[in-house]
């Protein structure tokens, strides 16, 4: 991933140095397990742990010659360890190290993502509390529908992120799996007890039925879940973009002092952060497709997945991390304009209260078909006219006034009717 979108917390988990560190962790855990079972001398393991090291540049230098990254790594480690190095990688295949170490990277990445998911949850919940009574118009098909509150809108976001949190917690168990089972997964040259002990030391569970690799459905699941989280963030970002349109302007991204919006138009205040998030979600979705393509490996293993994962796994983790950090700050500092919300809701003189008028007429004995006709005629007369006022038209329609008193008509236009049950939703979500 390019530096522009790589934050150090996550970026550090996907450096060559960190990758080789996890490889060494796996090799040492296996050596310790073999020593506990009496297969190699305990003194040799002590020497390995004391001396083992690596130089990322040297590993890459050796790899350029041998064209095999694990062999290059082992060669470099043995340059530090000396004679005891003959016990390193005993009975293993490269994928024992690669896939088990990759699980450590993915778990570390997921734990970091979960921290930032919680931070986003906290910020959305707080913003929803601040605006639980901020009335605005709800829209369907992009058209004014009925009153809601901005807090209610945010409650929907909160519920969605809480579901992501739950899914990612389940995903951690799916991905925290290692394999130390040899060339095709049959334990021909290393016994299952070594795998069990080594995985326990690493905080992983042994894969119940690995081949030469851990099956890639797990990794596909990992990227799918990140893509789904990114899709939700995209939904929030698109909502902000739509609500920041000049002719709507109900919310706006914070615009910093000294910030510029356009090289040509000094007045511009563009939703660039939301647009950036929208674009990033597209990238992660494309990686989800690539992860699915990796599932169908040949027989017990090929390495067609390897080149793909070297790109998509770091990129997906780094981008998702950036998106979470960016979204948290965006929501925290979001500018909200209640006056504009009220103005937009009341355009055309309360036409958005048409359903209340309809149902009240039905309650007074008019057939639904006739009531619908009356309300629609008045609503469409008011629609898209600068002087249009639905409430005035309804109040002067003899078919309505014959059934409803002025007080009953006024009650139809009270937005609080639409908000009376929102407290139940807020209580469910701790808002």
N, C-alpha and C positions, 0 to 999 in steps of 0.2 A: 504494500500500500504506500502511496506517496506520502511524504512527510506532512503535507498540508493537513491531512485528516488523521494523522497518527498521534495520539496522545501518549505520553511516556508510560503511564501505568500499564496500558495494554500492549503498546509497542515493545516494551521490554520483555514481554512473555513470548515474543515471536522473533527474537534475534537468534542468530546462529549460536551465540554464546549460551543463551538459555536453553536452546534445543540440545546442544551437546551436554549441558549440565544434566538434563533429564536422562539422556542416554547413559551417562555415567552413574546416575542414581539407580537405574535399572540394572546395569552390570554389577554394581556393588551389592544391591539387594539379592541378586541371584547368587553371587559368591558367598554372601552371609548365609543364605539358605542352604547351600551345598555344604558349607562348613558345619552348620548345625546338624546336618544329617550324616556327617562323617565322610563326605566325598572328597573334600579338599582340606588341607591343613589350616587350622585356625590362625597360625602364625602368618601364613601366606595372605590371608584376608586382612589381617592387621597391617601388613606391609602395603597391600594394595590400597587400603583406605588412607594410609599415611602419605603415600607417594602419588597416588593417581591424580592426574591433572591433564589439561589439554590446552592447546593454543589454536583458536579458531582459524587464524591465518595459516598455520602449519597444516591443519586438517585439509583446508581447501587446496593447499599446495600439493599435498600428497594425492588428493582426489584427482587433480588434474592429470596425474600420471597413471593411477590405477583405475580410474573411472568407476569407483565404487565408494560411496560416502561412508558406509559403516566400516569397511576395511581401512579406509583412510583414518577414521577416528580411532580405531583400535591400534593402528600402527603408531599414531601420535601418543596415545595413552601409554603404550608399552615403552616408548622412549623415556617416559618419566618413571615407570614402575620397575623396569628391569626384569629379572628372572621370575619373580612372582606373577608377572603378567601372563604366563602360560595358563593360569587358571581362569583368566578372564574370558568370557564368552564360551565357556566349556559346555558343549552340547546344545548351543543356541543356534538359531538362524537369525538373519538380519531383522526379519519382521518381528521376532520376539522383542527386540530392542525398540525398533521403530514404532510399532503399534502401541506397546505399553508406555513408552515415553510420550507418544502423541496423546494418549489418554491423560497423562499428567498435565500436559499443556492445555488440553481442552477443559479439564476440571478447573485448573487455575484461572483460565479465561472466563469460564462460566461463573465461578465464585465472584470474580470482579464484576461481571455483568449483573449478577444478582444484587450486589451492593448498590449499584447505580439504579437498578429497577426500584429498589426500596426508596432511594432518594427521590425518584420521580413520583412514586406513590405519595410520599409525604408532601411534596410541593403541590401536586394536583389536589390532594385532600384539603390543604390549607387554602388554596385559591377558591375551591368550591365553597368552603365555609364563608369566605369573604363575600361571595356573590350568590349565596343561597336564595336571597330575596331580590336579586337584580333581574327585573322582568325584561324579557326580550321576545321577539317573535320566533316561533319554531317554523321551520321550512321543510316542505317536501317537494321533490322535483325542482328545488331551487325557488319555489313559489311560496309566498306567505301562507302559513297554515293556521296555527293557533298559538296562544301565548305559552311560553315556558319561562324558565329562569336560566341565567348563565351558569348558576350553580348546578342546575339539573343537567345541562350539557356536559359540564365537567364531571358530574357523577358518572355519566356514561363512559367517559374516558377512564376514570378511576377504576370502575368495574372491569374494564377491558385489561388494564395493566395488571390488576390483581390476578386475573386469569393467566396472564403471561407469567407472572411470578410463580404460580402453582405449576404451570407446565415446565418451566425451567428447573424447578426443584425436582420434578419427576425425571427430567432429562439428565440431571446430574447422575442419578443412579444408572441410567442407560449407558452413559458414556464413561463412567468410572470403572472400566473393565480392562484387564490386562491379559496377556497370553505369553506363557513360557512353555510352549508345547512342541517346539522343534520344527523341522523342515516342512512337514505337511500336517502338523497338528496331532500326530499320533504318539508323542512322548517317546519316540524310539530311542533317543539318546539322553533323555533327561526325564526324571519321573514326576508325576503330578504333584507330589509333596513339595518339590522345589518351587513349582509355580504357586502353590497355595501360600507357602511361607513368604516368598518374595512379594507377591501381590499384597499380602497383609501388611508387610513393612512399608509398602508404597501407598497404602490407603485405597487399594483397588480390590475388586472382586475378580476371580479368574473367569474368563469366558467359558461357559459350560460346554461349548463345542466349536472351538476355533479350527480353522484349516491352517495354512501357513500364515494367514492373516486373520485379523478380527473382521467379521463380516461388515460390509460397508453400509448396511441398513442403519447401523447405529450412527454413523457419521452423517448419513443423509438426513436422519431424524434431527441431528444437531443443527444442521444448516437450515432445515425446514423451519425449525422453531425460531431461529434468528430472523429468517425471512418473514415469518408471521408477526413477530414483534416489530420488525421494521415497517410492515404494512400498516400496523396500527399507528405507529408514529407518523407515517405518511398521511393517514386519515386525519390525525390531529393537525398536521401541518397544512393540509389542503383546506381544512376548515378555517384556520387562521388566515390563510391567503384569501379565501372568499369573503370573510368578514372584514378584511382590511381594504377591500376595494373602495375606491374613493366615494362611490355613490352609496356605500353601505356604512363603512367606517365605524363598526361597533367594537372592534378590538384592533390593536396595532402592536407590532413588534416594537420593543424599546429601541429608540433611535439615539445613539450616543452622541455626546457633544463632540463636534468635529467630524462626525461621520458624513459621508457624501453618498447621494443616491444615484446620481447620473452625471456623466461627463458633459452632457449637453443641456440638461434641464435641472437647474438648481433646486427646484421645488420638490423633486421626487423623494419619497420615503418608501422604499420598496421592501416587500417581505422576503428579503434575500435568504434569511436563515431557514424559513419554512420551505422555500424553493430548493435550497440545498438538501434539506432532509428528504424532500420528495424525490430528488434525483438519486440519493444514496439508496433509498428503498429499492429502486429499480435494479441497482447493481447487485444487492443481496439476493433479490428474487432470481436474477440470472444465475447466481452461484448455487441456488437451491436446485435448479434444473441440472447443473453440472454434477452436483452431489448425487442426484438420483441416477445419472448416467454411470456413476462409479459402482453401483451395486452389483451389476452383472459382470463379475470377473470370470475369467476362464478357470474351469476345474477347481483346483485347490488354491490357485493364486496366479495372477499375473501382476504386472506393475503399471497397467494403464491408468490406474487411479492416482499413482504417485505424483505425476507432473501436475495433475489437476489440483490435488490437495495442497501442493506447495503454494498455490495461488489462492484458492478459494477459502481455505480455513483461516489463514492469517487475515486475509482481507475482510471476510465476514465478521470475524471477532473485532477487528480494529474499527471497522465502520459502524458496527452495532454499538460499540462502546462510545464512539464519537457521537452517534445519534442520541444516545441516552443522556450524555452530558449536555449536549446542545439543547435537547428538548426540555430538560430540567431547568436550565437557565432561562430558556425562552418563556416557559409557563410562569416561572417565578417573577419575571420582570414584565410580563405582558401588560400592556396598557388597555384598560377597559373603559368604554364610554357609555355609561347608562343613559345619558340624555339622548344620544343618537339611537340607542336601542328603543327608547320610548317613542321617539319621532318616527322611526321606521315602522313600528308596530301599529301606529295610529294613522298611517297613510290611508287615504280614501275613506276616512271617517269610520274606522272600526269594522271594516269589511271582514276582518278575521274572526269576528264573533258570530258569523253567519250560522254556525251549527247550534249555538245557544238559542238564537231566535227561532230556528227551525224546530228544535225540540220543545221549546216553550209553546209554540203554536200547536204542535201535536198534542201536548198535554191539555190544551184548551179545547180539544175536540175537532180540530181540522185534520183532514187526512194527510198522511205523510206526503203523498204525491202533490196535493194542492199547496201544502206548506212549502215544499221544496220549490215549487214553481214561483210562489210569491217572493221567497227569499232570493232565489237566483236572479229574478228579474231586477230586483233592487240592487243586488250586489253587482251585476253586470252593468247597470246604469252608472254606478259610482266608479267602476273599474277604469283605471288608466285615464282619468280626467282630473286635471289640477283642482277643480272645484268639487270633485266627487265626494259625497259624504253619505255613506251607507246609513249611519244612524239617523240622520235627518230624513232620509227617504223612507226608512222604516217607520219613523215616528209620524209621518204624514200619509202613510198608505192606509186608506179606510179599511182594507181587508185585515190589516194588523190591529189598528186601533179599535176595531169592533170586538176584538178578543183580548187585547192586552192594555192594561192601564199604563200611564207614563212611568210609574214606579217599576212595573214589571218589565217594561222595555229597558229602563235604565239598568236593571239587574242583569239583563242579558249581556251588557257591555262591561261588566265588572271582571277584570282579569283575575281577581283572586279566586274566582270559581275554578279556574283551570289549574290553580296551584295548591288546592286544598289538601291533596294527598301526597304532595312531594315530601313531607316530613318522614313518611314511611320509607321512602327510598334513601333519604339522607341517613336515617337511623341504621338501615342495613349496612351502610358503607362507612359508618363512623364519622359522618360529616357534621 
